[in-house]
Amino acid sequence: MNNSGLSIFVALGAALTNKISFNTENIYISNWAKAALVGIGCSITHILIYYGFFKPLLGKAFYKIEKHRNSIGIIPRILYASVVEELIFRWGILSLLLWLTQSVLISIAVSSLIFTLAHYQGSSIAGKSFTLYSYIFIGNMLVGIICGWQFYENGIFAAILVHMCFHLILYPFEVKVLESAQNKYSE
């Protein structure tokens, strides 16, 4: 996404702030510790689901996912995924949905679904299978719902912090698992 596209979502979120019952305190993070703990919990849950359940089922696709994510590196994931994605999917899209529907649950669910669908293309490098699509759906819906809830309850910076914690905690696991998977699946 280019800067003008991102600017549209930022402007949309800013324009809707007063229309969705946010006050200035809701925009900024109101509880740093809560956001960090939620981010840690989100990451641990994802690790258990991904490595505990999906890893054995994905086979070589697992290795391709790990290799692809690792090739991006941690800094772009923290800066792009954690900041840009939250500005797009929570600040812009979730704010718009809250304004249109006046329903927190529907808005979080729909914005999380859009967030999930946006991740399918990048993950398609690992192949096409029901198991892979299930992991993409479950993993991204988990992150989307938790970040959406934190945005609504604790502000946009809380959603960004949750997303940052998610990547920071997941990254060392990915590196370690990728090292062992390279021996098994090297091309």
Protein Blocks (a to p, Z undefined) as FASTA:
>chain_A
ZZklmmmmmmmmmmmmmmnopafklmpcfblklmmmmmmmmmmmmmmmmmmmmmmmnmmm
mmmmmmmmmmnommlmmmmmmmmmmmmmmmmmmmmmmmmnopaklmmmmmmmmmmmmmmm
mmmmnoccfklmmmmmmmmmmmmmmmmmmmmmnojklmmmmmmmmmmmmmmmmmmmmmmm
mmmmoZZ
